[in-house]
Amino acid sequence: MPAETFNCPMCGAAASKDSSRCEHCGARLATVSCPECFALQFQGAAFCSHCGAKLDRTEMDAASSRLCPRCRAPMQAVTLGRTSLCECPRCEGLWADHAALEQICADREQQAAVLGAAVPAPPSQPVDLEEQIRYLPCPICRGLMNRVNFAHCSHVVVDVCRPHGTWFDKDELRRIVEFIRAGGLDAARTREIEELEQRRRELTAARSAGGCTAGDGGSGFGRDDMHFGISAVGAVLKALLGR
């Protein structure tokens, strides 16, 4: 069966519903407009084709003064539902400050807790690896951002500026939301607790063997490290994004 097609509003040429731009005239056909899963939606749609939520996108009157860290184009300030983000109209990446990302994660994790097993895990997809790794500049401070595998197990590598926010390439935020709704953050916290417990057992065994001091056990894992680990469990984003 042929893929469902739409017509470009600018030139009238046929375009696939998965296309974000017209292949003939270059007009933009899709934007991130779902306030729930942050998926690209064909312009003119009323409901999300991924999750069924009502679309709610508001663009600010003036473009943001921040430049896209990926392609250097001026970003557009947008509000999706109650979430304020900056979007690159050229590469379709998204910039979220820490407050926005924490709110996104908290809301989606609460949804996962309410729906429980009703939320299916996203199908495994091949990970597209960059042929040449490029460290991107933060759009605020211009410092190079860290590349982080979100939650250490999501297989979504995002770019993080510890003081300012996180950059998501096209579709990465949608994949993060799918990961959270499938219980990914809860699994990551459980794994972190298990790792801390394993390190505690190793430290106890080393002390019992008499091969360590009372301060840090000679293993590089002292009270400060334990405090940091437990705190990270309580503030999951700070740990999972390396903040």
Order of alpha helices (4+ residues) and beta strands (2+ residues): beta-beta-beta-beta-beta-beta-beta-beta-alpha-beta-beta-beta-alpha-alpha-alpha-alpha
